[in-house]
Amino acid sequence: MQIRPFRPEDTEAVIALWQDAGLTRPWNDPHKDIARKLAVQPELFVVAVDEDERVIGSVMAGYDGHRGWMNYLAAADDARGLGVGRALVAHVEAALLALGCPKVNLQVRSTNSGVVDFYEHLGYRNDDTVSLGKRLIED
Ligand SMILES: CC(C)(COP(=O)(O)OP(=O)(O)OC[C@H]1O[C@@H](n2cnc3c(N)ncnc32)[C@H](O)[C@@H]1OP(=O)(O)O)[C@@H](O)C(=O)NCCC(=O)NCCS
């Protein structure tokens, strides 16, 4: 497995990965999410590929000057339990740390609580916060 920056030719494979992993939602256009990320810190959007260059994982991260954020972490169904998720998180943590980022945050949908154990296993803790959001652009 290799972790490398996302390339435009990965687009359809990455979107299929997100769909299979249950990460897409009708109100988020994944093509627009990718285009926006390519305009802001594109180096923090990476994919894991196998020896045949098949996309088997992804994570999209960013640093806002206060906190780092992680989104769209996914491992392909047939590549789970092999360390892809752990390697992607470690990659993002190292990249954020190199930017001086002191803390990483992420959000887990309430319908996806099973993944909390994965993050806790990697050292993440529930911050006991309420997450609020406001849409500024309708996709
Ligand atoms: C979460 C996800 C990325 C994990 O990827 P993965 O490649 O299977 O995970 P890894 O193989 O790297 O696992 C790393 C460690 O976490 C453990 N782990 C993996 N999934 C776990 C889970 N659901 N609960 C508890 N521990 C888990 C593994 O046993 C492994 O432990 P070890 O390294 O000490 O042996 C993957 O399950 C996935 O894509 N889920 C669907 C998408 C999703 O929910 N993303 C998060 C959105 S917030």
The ligand as an ORCA input file, in Angstrom:
! r2SCAN-3c Opt
* xyz 0 1
  C     -13.150      3.214      9.997
  C     -12.342      2.566      8.881
  C     -11.707      3.659      8.020
  C     -11.234      1.708      9.505
  O     -10.373      1.298      8.473
  P      -9.532     -0.064      8.531
  O      -8.516      0.024      7.456
  O     -10.436     -1.256      8.533
  O      -8.857      0.031      9.968
  P      -7.415     -0.559     10.364
  O      -7.270     -1.918      9.764
  O      -6.364      0.429     10.063
  O      -7.576     -0.690     11.934
  C      -6.694     -0.029     12.831
  C      -6.964     -0.572     14.200
  O      -8.293     -0.259     14.608
  C      -9.003     -1.453     14.927
  N     -10.351     -1.273     14.406
  C     -10.746     -1.180     13.122
  N     -12.067     -0.967     13.044
  C     -12.514     -0.935     14.318
  C     -13.799     -0.746     14.906
  N     -14.912     -0.526     14.162
  N     -13.893     -0.753     16.258
  C     -12.789     -0.933     17.036
  N     -11.547     -1.127     16.524
  C     -11.413     -1.126     15.192
  C      -8.269     -2.573     14.223
  O      -8.450     -3.790     14.899
  C      -6.837     -2.080     14.259
  O      -6.221     -2.396     15.493
  P      -4.624     -2.696     15.566
  O      -3.948     -1.783     14.553
  O      -4.277     -2.349     16.959
  O      -4.465     -4.126     15.206
  C     -13.248      1.625      8.030
  O     -13.919      0.722      8.873
  C     -14.264      2.366      7.191
  O     -13.978      2.792      6.070
  N     -15.502      2.541      7.724
  C     -16.584      3.179      6.975
  C     -16.370      4.661      6.803
  C     -16.394      5.424      8.116
  O     -17.216      5.192      8.981
  N     -15.453      6.387      8.237
  C     -15.356      7.252      9.391
  C     -16.250      8.432      9.238
  S     -16.224      9.465     10.696
*
